[in-house]
Amino acid sequence: MPNDKITAVGANIAEKAAMIWNVADMLRGPFKPHEYGLVILPMTVMKRFHDCLLPTHQAVLDTYEKAKKLQVIDGFLQKASGYQFYNTSRFTFEPLLADPDNIESNFRDYLSGFSANAQDVLAKFDFDNIIKRMVESNTLYLVIKEFGSEKGYLGPDKISAVDCGYIFEDLVRRFSESFGEEAGAHFTSRDIIYLMTDLLLSEADLDTSSMTVYDMAMGTSQMLSCMEERIHELNSDIEVTCFGQEFNPSTFAIAKADMMIRGGDPNNMRFGDTLSEDQFPRFTFQYIISNPPFGIDWKREQKAVEAEAARGEMGRFAPGLPKISDGQQLFVLNGLAKLANKGKMAIIQNGSPLFSGDAGSGPSNIRQYILENDWLDCIIQLSTDMFMNTGISTYIWVLSKDKPAHRAGKVQLIDASHCFEPRRKSIGTKRNDITDACRELIVTAYGEFANGKVYGDKNGIYCESKVFESVEFGYNKIVVERPQRDEAGNILLKRGKPVPDTSLRDTENVPLVQDIDTYFAREVLPYAPDAWIDHSKTKVGYEIPMTRYFYEYQAPEAVEDIVARITALEQDISAGLAELFHKEG
């Protein structure tokens, strides 16, 4: 996979996106800066539709004349257009621009000629109201003229589906930044996506006729298109069917448009909140690839989520509910509920799901559910500054319902926080890239499944792999009681048993791999001979302290070296002052 797909958008694509965004100059005044995207995004989608359909426009018109009296004509018109959509209007951009006095009525005639699925896309942009505002501000003709120019051409003979995806990404990023939103909330950069695809397809059975891929928070659907692209690079004969759900109307519209243009089934792109409005009940998928939001509360979906959890095993959230301030683990549970028996999922999360929540809490119970079912395959820690909207450390969780025998009962952790190359120019907070060489190191480490092995140069770019038994992440949280004593120091009894002193109550986390009583006798009783365990309060917990596993002690600087450094600094300062006063004297 060439590196230019990752480190930078091709020059012509960047120029194309910049040209499209320059339409904003015509909108200045009637539209506020944060509203430019409301015009530019739907116009770009619509122009892409137009330029794809242009070569077969007359064939569609001819077919429509012959078949318009039939009750079902979609199939004939789709065949004539060569796409999953079509337009039966007599207008294209050329005759539209030839009649500026009637631009509004003719443009609306053109839009009404689109098939229902294309109309649905434009409706998600609220395009009708945008047209009204352009008419009122006398900008409609100017905008159409700019998009109708040679430099505004978006036909597939010049702009591939992948390149068009880049353009959409760039436009969404610009719109998000102008609107004050976090651009990274809408899409994930390609270097991370390609790493995820290669992890998912590592050791995959490519001797198959079909594959299904699902993204539960698809944004502009670029994860799906990259996954399809990667599968076809490995075996062009595999039929890849993509499914996705998205809650943001504009990005959903782009995703559906992209699917229509690529020839997939646009009905597989569905609108709605994944947590509260699941559009794929009873569906399962072979592969899931997703970057759902993290650090976002689920208060709006709370009622629906709790109702779903109450369904128990019939629902998606039975194992537990995370804290209300962060719903990312709900997406993990959704993915597991939709993962086929031999399916595999790669999902991005921040550090919170590794350790947040005490034993018995929702987050801990979710980890317990995943680990005790032996579905956690690998966690890869990425470097900081990998995303456009956050500089924090992020993690790729790889979950599998069909681990190979040598990985069964085990979890691989890969520290790839040093496996990156700095970008020449940052995009938002994204300052680092996973280049081809970096991705190869990580995928090799994942494939070899070695414990304690470093891949690359520890003085430069490298990653490190460690392997653990799943049970090593679990612990019993025990409650240790101490007795109350009277003024004379005697233990107070009630019904023949010591009365606990709540002020002396303590807890201990005993690894699951250790016997509780043995641990207690070794670690507690020597220091508190009167202590006992209240076994009724023991809870099982799970956490994955990844930072601790890869921590390396750095010896502090020797005292002699510190003194020598300070002395040298003092001498340097003294010399500078002496020179200064000498000159002044």
ZAMARGU-4260 file (C-alpha; in steps of 0.2 Angstrom, whole numbers, plus 5000, padded with zeros to 4 digits):
<rodrens>
0) 5000/5000/5000 | 5009/5016/4994 | 5014/5028/5008 | 5008/5043/4998 | 4990/5037/5003
5) 4995/5039/5021 | 5006/5054/5023 | 4998/5066/5011 | 4983/5068/4999 | 4989/5069/4981
10) 4993/5086/4975 | 4979/5087/4963 | 4967/5081/4976 | 4972/5094/4989 | 4970/5107/4975
15) 4953/5101/4971 | 4947/5102/4989 | 4955/5119/4991 | 4946/5125/4975 | 4929/5118/4981
20) 4932/5127/4997 | 4936/5143/4988 | 4917/5144/4984 | 4916/5151/5001 | 4922/5168/4994
25) 4906/5169/4985 | 4896/5165/5001 | 4905/5178/5012 | 4891/5190/5019 | 4875/5181/5016
30) 4882/5165/5025 | 4893/5165/5041 | 4910/5156/5040 | 4903/5142/5050 | 4889/5140/5037
35) 4900/5138/5022 | 4900/5119/5023 | 4881/5119/5023 | 4882/5124/5005 | 4899/5116/5000
40) 4896/5099/5006 | 4879/5095/4997 | 4885/5104/4981 | 4901/5093/4981 | 4890/5077/4983
45) 4878/5083/4970 | 4892/5088/4958 | 4900/5071/4960 | 4883/5063/4956 | 4881/5074/4941
50) 4899/5070/4934 | 4897/5051/4937 | 4880/5051/4927 | 4885/5063/4913 | 4892/5050/4901
55) 4875/5040/4902 | 4863/5055/4904 | 4856/5053/4886 | 4854/5034/4888 | 4845/5037/4904
60) 4833/5049/4896 | 4830/5037/4882 | 4826/5023/4894 | 4815/5034/4904 | 4804/5038/4888
65) 4802/5020/4884 | 4799/5013/4902 | 4791/5028/4911 | 4773/5020/4910 | 4779/5004/4919
70) 4776/5003/4938 | 4794/4997/4942 | 4807/5006/4932 | 4821/5008/4944 | 4831/4993/4938
75) 4830/4999/4920 | 4836/5016/4924 | 4850/5010/4936 | 4856/4999/4922 | 4856/5013/4909
80) 4865/5025/4921 | 4878/5011/4927 | 4875/5016/4945 | 4863/5013/4959 | 4856/5030/4956
85) 4851/5040/4941 | 4843/5057/4935 | 4829/5059/4923 | 4829/5078/4921 | 4833/5085/4904
90) 4846/5097/4913 | 4864/5095/4916 | 4876/5109/4922 | 4879/5115/4904 | 4860/5120/4900
95) 4858/5126/4918 | 4872/5139/4916 | 4865/5144/4899 | 4849/5151/4906 | 4854/5162/4922
100) 4837/5170/4922 | 4828/5153/4926 | 4842/5146/4937 | 4832/5142/4952 | 4817/5133/4943
105) 4829/5124/4931 | 4840/5118/4946 | 4825/5112/4956 | 4819/5103/4940 | 4837/5095/4939
110) 4837/5090/4958 | 4819/5082/4957 | 4825/5071/4943 | 4836/5061/4954 | 4831/5044/4960
115) 4824/5042/4978 | 4841/5036/4986 | 4850/5052/4979 | 4836/5063/4985 | 4837/5055/5002
120) 4856/5060/5003 | 4852/5078/4998 | 4838/5079/5011 | 4850/5075/5025 | 4859/5091/5021
125) 4843/5101/5022 | 4848/5106/5004 | 4831/5114/5000 | 4833/5127/5013 | 4850/5131/5008
130) 4845/5133/4990 | 4832/5146/4996 | 4845/5156/5005 | 4857/5155/4990 | 4842/5162/4979
135) 4839/5176/4992 | 4857/5181/4992 | 4859/5180/4973 | 4873/5167/4975 | 4865/5151/4967
140) 4871/5154/4949 | 4888/5159/4955 | 4890/5144/4965 | 4884/5132/4951 | 4895/5141/4939
145) 4910/5138/4950 | 4906/5119/4952 | 4902/5118/4933 | 4919/5125/4928 | 4933/5113/4922
150) 4942/5114/4938 | 4926/5109/4947 | 4925/5092/4938 | 4923/5077/4949 | 4920/5063/4937
155) 4927/5046/4940 | 4938/5046/4925 | 4948/5059/4934 | 4944/5057/4953 | 4944/5039/4959
160) 4932/5033/4973 | 4947/5033/4985 | 4952/5051/4980 | 4935/5057/4981 | 4935/5050/4999
165) 4950/5061/5003 | 4941/5076/4996 | 4926/5073/5007 | 4937/5070/5022 | 4946/5087/5018
170) 4930/5096/5016 | 4922/5089/5032 | 4938/5094/5042 | 4938/5112/5035 | 4919/5113/5039
175) 4921/5106/5056 | 4936/5118/5060 | 4926/5133/5054 | 4911/5127/5064 | 4922/5125/5080
180) 4919/5106/5081 | 4932/5093/5083 | 4936/5088/5066 | 4942/5071/5071 | 4925/5067/5078
185) 4920/5064/5060 | 4934/5053/5052 | 4950/5044/5056 | 4966/5047/5046 | 4971/5034/5034
190) 4987/5028/5042 | 4977/5022/5057 | 4964/5014/5047 | 4977/5004/5036 | 4985/4998/5052
195) 4968/4992/5058 | 4964/4983/5041 | 4980/4974/5041 | 4978/4968/5059 | 4960/4962/5055
200) 4966/4953/5039 | 4982/4945/5047 | 4980/4926/5045 | 4963/4929/5037 | 4956/4915/5026
205) 4955/4924/5009 | 4949/4908/5000 | 4931/4914/5001 | 4918/4921/4990 | 4912/4935/5001
210) 4915/4945/5017 | 4904/4957/5027 | 4911/4973/5035 | 4902/4984/5048 | 4906/5001/5055
215) 4895/5006/5069 | 4900/5024/5069 | 4905/5026/5051 | 4907/5045/5049 | 4910/5047/5030
220) 4913/5028/5029 | 4931/5029/5024 | 4935/5015/5036 | 4923/5004/5026 | 4930/5009/5009
225) 4948/5006/5015 | 4944/4989/5022 | 4935/4985/5005 | 4950/4992/4996 | 4963/4981/5006
230) 4953/4965/5004 | 4952/4967/4986 | 4971/4971/4985 | 4973/4953/4993 | 4960/4945/4983
235) 4950/4954/4970 | 4937/4941/4968 | 4930/4942/4985 | 4913/4951/4986 | 4914/4963/5000
240) 4897/4969/5007 | 4899/4985/5018 | 4886/4990/5032 | 4887/5006/5042 | 4877/5017/5054
245) 4880/5036/5057 | 4871/5049/5068 | 4878/5065/5060 | 4866/5069/5045 | 4880/5077/5034
250) 4893/5064/5036 | 4879/5051/5034 | 4874/5059/5018 | 4892/5058/5012 | 4894/5040/5017
255) 4878/5035/5008 | 4883/5045/4992 | 4900/5037/4993 | 4892/5020/4993 | 4881/5023/4979
260) 4895/5030/4968 | 4906/5014/4972 | 4892/5003/4967 | 4887/4996/4984 | 4870/4994/4991
265) 4865/5012/4998 | 4852/5003/5009 | 4866/4996/5019 | 4871/5014/5025 | 4858/5018/5039
270) 4855/5034/5049 | 4852/5034/5067 | 4860/5033/5084 | 4869/5016/5086 | 4866/5015/5105
275) 4848/5020/5105 | 4842/5016/5087 | 4851/5001/5082 | 4848/4999/5063 | 4855/4981/5062
280) 4845/4971/5074 | 4849/4952/5072 | 4863/4956/5060 | 4880/4948/5062 | 4896/4953/5053
285) 4912/4944/5049 | 4923/4960/5052 | 4920/4976/5062 | 4931/4991/5061 | 4926/5007/5070
290) 4932/5022/5079 | 4917/5027/5090 | 4917/5043/5101 | 4925/5042/5117 | 4924/5054/5132
295) 4906/5058/5127 | 4892/5055/5139 | 4877/5044/5135 | 4863/5054/5144 | 4853/5057/5129
300) 4852/5038/5126 | 4851/5033/5144 | 4833/5027/5144 | 4835/5017/5128 | 4852/5009/5134
305) 4845/5004/5151 | 4830/4996/5143 | 4841/4987/5131 | 4852/4981/5146 | 4836/4975/5155
310) 4833/4963/5140 | 4848/4953/5147 | 4856/4941/5135 | 4843/4946/5122 | 4850/4963/5122
315) 4867/4971/5118 | 4872/4978/5135 | 4868/4964/5147 | 4886/4963/5154 | 4886/4980/5162
320) 4885/4999/5159 | 4899/5011/5159 | 4899/5027/5169 | 4887/5039/5161 | 4901/5052/5157
325) 4909/5040/5144 | 4899/5028/5133 | 4914/5020/5123 | 4912/5003/5131 | 4894/5002/5125
330) 4900/5003/5107 | 4912/4988/5111 | 4897/4978/5118 | 4887/4983/5102 | 4901/4976/5091
335) 4902/4960/5101 | 4884/4957/5100 | 4885/4959/5081 | 4901/4949/5078 | 4899/4933/5069
340) 4905/4917/5078 | 4921/4917/5068 | 4921/4936/5067 | 4935/4949/5071 | 4934/4967/5077
345) 4946/4982/5078 | 4940/4996/5088 | 4949/5012/5094 | 4947/5018/5112 | 4956/5029/5124
350) 4964/5023/5140 | 4949/5023/5151 | 4942/5006/5147 | 4958/4998/5152 | 4957/5001/5170
355) 4942/5013/5175 | 4929/5006/5187 | 4932/4996/5203 | 4928/4978/5205 | 4910/4975/5203
360) 4907/4991/5193 | 4900/4992/5175 | 4917/4995/5167 | 4925/4981/5176 | 4911/4969/5173
365) 4912/4973/5154 | 4931/4969/5154 | 4927/4953/5164 | 4914/4948/5151 | 4926/4950/5137
370) 4941/4942/5145 | 4931/4927/5152 | 4924/4923/5135 | 4942/4924/5128 | 4937/4937/5115
375) 4951/4950/5119 | 4965/4946/5106 | 4977/4961/5107 | 4978/4979/5112 | 4990/4990/5103
380) 4995/5007/5111 | 4998/5020/5098 | 5008/5036/5101 | 5001/5052/5107 | 4997/5066/5094
385) 4990/5053/5081 | 4972/5061/5079 | 4966/5077/5073 | 4956/5081/5088 | 4966/5074/5103
390) 4984/5072/5108 | 4981/5059/5121 | 4986/5041/5120 | 4974/5029/5110 | 4973/5011/5109
395) 4967/4998/5096 | 4958/4984/5103 | 4957/4968/5093 | 4943/4956/5098 | 4941/4939/5090
400) 4927/4926/5093 | 4938/4913/5084 | 4956/4914/5091 | 4968/4901/5084 | 4974/4888/5096
405) 4991/4896/5100 | 4982/4912/5105 | 4968/4904/5115 | 4967/4910/5134 | 4980/4923/5131
410) 4981/4942/5127 | 4994/4951/5118 | 4999/4969/5122 | 5009/4979/5110 | 5017/4995/5115
415) 5018/5005/5099 | 5020/5022/5107 | 5037/5024/5099 | 5032/5017/5082 | 5029/5033/5072
420) 5037/5046/5061 | 5033/5065/5064 | 5023/5074/5050 | 5031/5088/5041 | 5015/5098/5044
425) 5003/5094/5057 | 4984/5093/5054 | 4976/5099/5070 | 4984/5089/5084 | 4989/5076/5072
430) 5008/5077/5072 | 5013/5059/5070 | 5010/5046/5056 | 5011/5027/5056 | 5021/5025/5040
435) 5023/5009/5030 | 5038/5004/5040 | 5030/5007/5056 | 5014/4998/5051 | 5025/4983/5046
440) 5034/4982/5063 | 5017/4982/5072 | 5009/4969/5061 | 5024/4958/5062 | 5024/4959/5081
445) 5005/4955/5081 | 5008/4940/5069 | 5023/4933/5078 | 5014/4933/5095 | 5031/4934/5105
450) 5033/4938/5123 | 5045/4951/5128 | 5052/4954/5110 | 5056/4971/5103 | 5054/4975/5085
455) 5064/4989/5077 | 5078/5000/5086 | 5075/5005/5104 | 5085/5021/5101 | 5073/5025/5087
460) 5057/5018/5080 | 5051/5002/5088 | 5037/4992/5096 | 5037/4979/5110 | 5026/4964/5112
465) 5021/4955/5128 | 5009/4940/5130 | 4999/4937/5146 | 4987/4923/5152 | 4969/4931/5152
470) 4967/4927/5170 | 4982/4938/5175 | 4971/4953/5172 | 4958/4947/5185 | 4958/4950/5204
475) 4947/4946/5219 | 4944/4962/5229 | 4943/4957/5247 | 4937/4967/5262 | 4948/4965/5277
480) 4940/4969/5294 | 4948/4973/5311 | 4939/4971/5328 | 4933/4985/5339 | 4940/4986/5356
485) 4935/4993/5372 | 4944/5006/5383 | 4954/4991/5391 | 4959/4985/5374 | 4948/4970/5374
490) 4939/4964/5358 | 4920/4968/5357 | 4910/4953/5353 | 4892/4952/5347 | 4884/4935/5347
495) 4901/4927/5349 | 4909/4936/5334 | 4920/4951/5334 | 4912/4968/5330 | 4920/4976/5315
500) 4928/4993/5317 | 4923/5002/5301 | 4937/5015/5303 | 4950/5001/5302 | 4942/4992/5287
505) 4953/4990/5272 | 4953/4981/5255 | 4966/4971/5246 | 4966/4966/5227 | 4972/4948/5226
510) 4976/4941/5209 | 4965/4928/5203 | 4980/4917/5200 | 4983/4917/5219 | 4974/4908/5233
515) 4965/4921/5244 | 4969/4913/5261 | 4987/4910/5256 | 4989/4928/5251 | 4980/4934/5267
520) 4991/4924/5278 | 5007/4930/5269 | 5002/4949/5266 | 4990/4954/5280 | 4991/4943/5295
525) 5009/4946/5299 | 5005/4965/5301 | 4987/4963/5308 | 4985/4946/5317 | 4967/4950/5323
530) 4961/4954/5305 | 4949/4943/5295 | 4941/4942/5278 | 4922/4946/5276 | 4920/4934/5261
535) 4902/4940/5258 | 4909/4956/5251 | 4922/4949/5240 | 4921/4955/5222 | 4929/4950/5206
540) 4937/4964/5196 | 4947/4965/5180 | 4959/4979/5174 | 4973/4980/5161 | 4987/4991/5168
545) 4996/4993/5151 | 5008/5007/5156 | 5014/4997/5171 | 5018/4982/5161 | 5029/4992/5149
550) 5036/5003/5162 | 5055/5004/5162 | 5065/5011/5176 | 5076/5026/5172 | 5089/5029/5185
555) 5090/5047/5191 | 5105/5058/5187 | 5120/5055/5198 | 5122/5068/5212 | 5140/5071/5206
560) 5134/5075/5189 | 5120/5087/5195 | 5133/5096/5206 | 5145/5098/5191 | 5131/5104/5180
565) 5126/5117/5192 | 5144/5123/5196 | 5147/5125/5177 | 5131/5135/5175 | 5136/5146/5190
570) 5153/5149/5183 | 5145/5153/5166 | 5133/5166/5174 | 5148/5173/5185 | 5158/5176/5169
575) 5144/5184/5160 | 5141/5196/5174 | 5159/5200/5176 | 5160/5204/5157 | 5144/5215/5158
580) 5150/5225/5173 | 5168/5227/5165 | 5160/5234/5149 | 5150/5246/5159 | 5164/5251/5170
</rodrens>
